[in-house]
Amino acid sequence: MPQEATGKTGVPSESRRKPERPRDELGRPLPWDAQTRLHLPDFDAMSTQENDRAARKFLGDRNFFGAHEAWETAWKQSKGTGDEELFKGLSQLGAGYVHLLRGNAHGATTLLRRAASRVGRYPAGTLGIDTAVLAARLEADARGVETGEIVPGPDAAFRPLAV
């Protein structure tokens, strides 16, 4: 089994790299000796802006785990810039939809609401995002899961907003 990453927690660097765990299409970890079914770029080697662009592309392609990972890296890269909470919220958006497709209603509603709260704190137009509209949609999707309008699982019928 590969060694865990070392170095200062939460800050990507040459000395702190995540081990490349094989994953299925929804980002679930597979056994270390399995063939990965989810191929993602090296987000730590990309700039904050590159990670943001990649995440938006993944979101449009419904690769929510990829979007989550790219925005999570952008969040860590942007600490101290004022954009970190927005990237954290966007990362939670991706994770919320991952949980929805995995069939985890509680995880989906919790993360979509956290994302809505964080994204909604930013003025409209931040990073080119209509934050109020996005926050409202995330809240509506969380509510849809709770009411049964959106049924969690790999075939969940929902359409996230483009960011």
Secondary structure, 3 states (H helix, E strand, C coil): CCCCCCCCCCCCECCECCCCCCECCCCCECCCCCCCCCCCCCHHHCCHHHHHHHHHHHHHCCCHHHHHHHHHHHHHHCCCCCCHHHHHHHHHHHHHHHHHHHCCHHHHHHHHHHHHHHHHCCCCCHHHCCHHHHHHHHHHHHHHHHHCCCCCCCCCCCCCCCC
